[in-house]
Amino acid sequence: MAESAEHAFLSDSMLQIMDAASESRLYAYKEAERKRFDFACDLATNWKRVVSGQTLWKHTEGIDKDVRMLLSESESDALIYVARSTMKNKAVLYEAVSDYKKTGLSERLDRLRVFWVPEDFNADSEIHRNLVHSDLQESVSRDLLLSVVLGGITDRDVSSFATWSGTSGLSLAVLSEVKNSGFGNYTQLAKKIGIGAGPVKERIIRLSLTGFIVPSSDPRTSGTIYEVAPKGCALMDLCSRLFAERDKFGVVDSGLGYICTLLGIDPSRVDLWAFSPGFDFVASNGRNVLLNPRHDASSRLAVEIHTAMDRWGVSLPEPFYQIPGRDIS
């Protein structure tokens, strides 16, 4: 049976949205062979996420089959269902999900993301297409790209990280050191960074409470008590990308600009560095001291990155898929 224009538009839009956001270079995108699904792709960061999805437009009787086929897919980290928003469709989907919970396999439902589309959507209308694509872009970006692919990082996470009081740059320096060398104890980490154990302990506690680092699953084997969580890796990648774009005065590429918007970051306020308006650094005993900093999260994040690179010598890693010879194929 030939698919409707609405069905085709929705499936293609899902792939276009994920492909466009990959221009941020915070993750890599590759369309996968669709096989039995309406759309499928691979999204890679420091790990690989496989996304499979189904689209429902006309045939309510197909919901039960679609859901069971999606939930039986063992290789995909995220299962996407794009469906027409009618009371009948929602009722049938609710019943299918409820039945699945009774099988003892309810943990598989954590991978399922459902995106509802207005029932009167007409793919022949340019206005309708633009509105639906925009709505899907917003919901997919937050419920899939940020929540799943980029480790669950939020605008609140970024704002909290950027505005912590204390020594500028230390948060990123500690995070980087845990990523590169692990964490044994406060004294060892403090010596590596070149600061007292007290400030390091305070940063480790904050990074742990906010979920940027998590306890190692096997400290005896890994040799580290903490390891950087997925959203901690996403934050480091974001700082790396902003640093790479520092000479563009906030005019970053569209993909990165869009992710920054989702995370509450204004790239024009992360245009760095000492010569930028509002960032006045003076030498004091071999250290850079910030005078009259702006207090918004974007500017404070710029200060954090700058000081981490300048004072602490932090080397932000390139995401693995940007390294020559590495890809997601």
KAHU-V612452 format. One record per helix or strand of 2 or more residues. SS is the DSSP state (a for helix, b for strand). FROM is the first residue (numbers start at 1). LEN is the number of residues. If there is no record, write none. Layout:
# KAHU-V612452
{{SS & FROM & LEN} {SS & FROM & LEN}}
This chain:
# KAHU-V612452
{{a & 5 & 20} {b & 28 & 4} {b & 39 & 6} {b & 48 & 9} {a & 60 & 12} {b & 78 & 8} {a & 87 & 15} {a & 106 & 6} {b & 112 & 7} {a & 126 & 24} {a & 155 & 9} {a & 170 & 12} {a & 186 & 8} {a & 197 & 13} {b & 213 & 3} {a & 219 & 4} {b & 226 & 3} {a & 230 & 15} {a & 246 & 3} {a & 254 & 9} {a & 267 & 3} {b & 280 & 5} {b & 287 & 5} {a & 297 & 14} {a & 320 & 3}}
